[in-house]
Amino acid sequence: MQGEFWKLTATLSKGSYLVGRTDMAENQTRRFKKTRGSVWGFFYIPRITRESGIFASDKKDYLFSEFFKILAEEKEMKLPPLVLKHPDEATNEYLKNYGLVVVVRDHAEGNNICFSNSRCNKLPAEFTDRIRNNLKVMQSDVIQWSDDLLKQAQIATVREVIYGEPPPAPPADFDDQLRRLAKLKQEGLISEDEFNLKKRLLLGV
């Protein structure tokens, strides 16, 4: 476990994830710019964090900076300066290459968002229990998901992104139902939001 963290820290210290972006101002791309204490995060990295993961919030510092500080303190190691200077980009490096899964509760927006390299994640029971108990989410609940902090999140279900269970197959007449919904929207009988909600229900998300 300690060896994995050493390897990770060495990769981050090189700043390869900032290639072509080295002139970026500090904290320029921060995903969550909210009032202090409005964002929670639960972080899990295979073979590096505890099975229950790490909890961080933006009460003292920016969420992802706080996570890095807690991780470094637990491992009794010093993080490279680039990590704290560009925390979102460093987090993306963890997502893409080290299996980091982050579940964020944005209290200001009322959203739960999962960031992970894979849309279907098999996570330890200790971690999923912690998510369920703290965020009060059920497997059938909707959650946002993205594989990149800097990209727009997609709609998914907790069952899929937290518990690793793929969504059910759409009904056999899905195309016909979708066309009927599209016609209703075009005729102004349902709104864009209603159309998207009904479409998600058809998809089982």
C-alpha positions in Angstrom: 0.0 0.0 0.0 2.8 2.4 0.9 4.6 1.5 -2.3 1.5 2.4 -4.3 1.4 5.8 -2.7 5.1 6.5 -3.4 4.5 5.6 -7.0 1.5 7.9 -7.2 3.3 10.8 -5.5 6.2 10.4 -7.9 3.9 10.6 -10.9 2.1 13.7 -9.6 5.3 15.5 -8.8 6.4 15.3 -12.4 3.2 17.3 -13.3 2.7 15.3 -16.6 -1.1 15.8 -16.2 -0.5 19.6 -16.7 1.3 19.2 -20.1 0.2 22.1 -22.3 -1.5 23.8 -19.3 1.5 24.9 -17.2 0.6 28.6 -17.7 -2.7 27.9 -15.9 -3.4 30.2 -13.0 -3.5 28.6 -9.6 -7.0 27.1 -8.9 -8.3 28.3 -12.2 -10.3 25.2 -12.9 -11.8 24.5 -9.5 -15.1 22.5 -10.0 -16.7 23.5 -6.7 -16.6 27.2 -5.8 -19.1 27.4 -3.0 -19.5 28.8 0.4 -17.2 27.1 2.9 -18.9 24.0 4.4 -21.3 23.4 1.6 -19.5 20.5 -0.1 -18.7 17.0 1.2 -16.6 14.3 -0.4 -16.0 10.6 0.2 -12.8 9.3 -1.4 -11.7 5.7 -2.1 -8.5 4.5 -3.8 -7.8 0.8 -4.1 -4.8 -0.4 -2.1 -4.1 3.1 -0.8 -7.0 4.3 1.4 -8.9 2.4 4.1 -11.8 0.3 2.8 -14.1 2.9 4.3 -12.3 5.6 2.3 -11.6 9.2 3.4 -14.1 11.9 4.2 -13.3 15.6 3.4 -15.2 18.8 3.3 -14.6 22.4 2.2 -15.0 23.7 5.7 -11.3 24.6 6.0 -10.1 24.5 2.4 -11.1 23.6 -1.1 -12.6 20.1 -1.1 -9.9 18.3 -3.2 -7.0 20.2 -1.6 -8.4 19.1 1.8 -8.5 15.5 0.5 -4.9 15.6 -0.5 -3.8 17.0 2.8 -5.7 14.3 4.7 -4.3 11.5 2.5 -0.7 12.9 2.9 -1.2 13.1 6.7 -2.4 9.5 6.9 0.5 8.3 4.8 3.0 10.6 6.7 4.3 12.0 3.4 4.6 15.4 1.8 2.7 16.1 -1.3 4.3 17.8 -4.4 3.4 21.5 -4.6 1.8 21.0 -8.0 -0.9 18.8 -6.3 -2.1 21.6 -4.1 -1.7 24.3 -6.8 -3.9 22.4 -9.3 -6.0 20.0 -7.2 -8.6 19.3 -9.9 -6.1 18.2 -12.4 -4.3 16.1 -9.8 -7.6 14.5 -8.9 -8.2 13.6 -12.5 -4.8 11.8 -12.5 -6.0 9.7 -9.6 -9.3 9.0 -11.4 -7.8 7.9 -14.7 -4.7 6.0 -13.5 -5.3 4.9 -9.9 -8.9 4.0 -9.6 -10.0 6.9 -7.4 -13.8 7.0 -6.8 -15.2 10.3 -5.3 -18.8 10.8 -4.2 -19.5 14.4 -3.6 -22.5 16.0 -1.9 -23.0 19.6 -3.1 -25.4 21.0 -0.4 -25.6 24.3 -2.2 -27.0 22.7 -5.4 -28.7 19.7 -3.7 -26.8 17.2 -5.9 -24.8 14.0 -5.4 -22.1 13.5 -8.0 -19.8 10.5 -8.5 -16.4 11.0 -10.2 -14.7 7.8 -11.3 -12.9 6.3 -14.4 -15.6 3.7 -14.8 -19.3 4.2 -14.7 -19.9 0.8 -13.0 -17.8 0.6 -9.8 -17.3 -2.4 -7.5 -16.6 -0.7 -4.1 -16.0 -2.2 -0.7 -19.1 -2.6 1.5 -17.5 -0.3 4.2 -17.4 2.5 1.6 -20.9 2.0 0.2 -22.3 1.7 3.7 -20.7 5.1 4.5 -22.2 6.7 1.4 -25.6 5.3 2.2 -25.6 6.3 5.8 -24.2 9.8 5.3 -25.9 10.8 2.0 -29.2 8.9 2.6 -29.2 7.5 -0.9 -30.9 4.3 -2.1 -29.8 2.1 -5.0 -32.7 3.4 -7.2 -31.9 7.1 -6.6 -30.5 9.2 -9.4 -26.9 10.5 -9.2 -24.7 12.5 -11.5 -21.6 10.8 -12.8 -18.5 11.9 -14.7 -15.0 10.5 -15.4 -13.5 14.0 -15.4 -13.9 16.8 -12.9 -13.7 19.3 -15.8 -16.5 17.7 -17.9 -20.3 17.9 -17.7 -21.8 15.1 -15.5 -24.3 12.6 -16.9 -27.4 11.2 -15.2 -27.0 7.7 -13.8 -28.3 5.7 -10.8 -26.7 4.9 -7.5 -27.1 1.2 -8.2 -24.9 1.6 -11.3 -22.1 3.9 -10.2 -21.8 3.0 -6.5 -22.9 -0.7 -6.4 -21.6 -1.7 -9.8 -24.9 -3.1 -11.1 -25.6 -2.2 -14.8 -29.0 -0.6 -15.5 -31.8 -2.7 -16.8 -32.2 -3.0 -20.5 -34.7 -0.5 -22.1 -38.1 -1.9 -23.0 -38.5 -3.6 -26.4 -40.7 -0.7 -27.7 -38.3 1.9 -26.4 -37.8 3.6 -29.8 -41.6 3.9 -30.4 -42.1 5.3 -26.9 -39.3 7.8 -27.4 -40.7 9.0 -30.7 -44.1 9.5 -29.0 -42.4 11.6 -26.3 -40.5 13.6 -28.8 -43.7 14.3 -30.7 -45.4 15.5 -27.5 -42.5 17.8 -26.7 -42.5 19.2 -30.3 -46.2 19.9 -30.0 -45.7 21.7 -26.7 -47.7 19.2 -24.6 -44.7 18.4 -22.4 -41.7 20.5 -21.4 -38.0 19.7 -22.0 -37.6 18.7 -18.3 -40.7 16.4 -18.5 -39.3 14.9 -21.7 -35.9 14.2 -20.1 -37.5 12.8 -17.0 -39.8 10.4 -18.9 -36.8 9.4 -21.1 -34.8 8.5 -18.0 -37.7 6.5 -16.6 -37.8 4.5 -19.9 -34.0 3.9 -19.6 -34.4 2.8 -16.0 -32.2 5.6 -14.6 
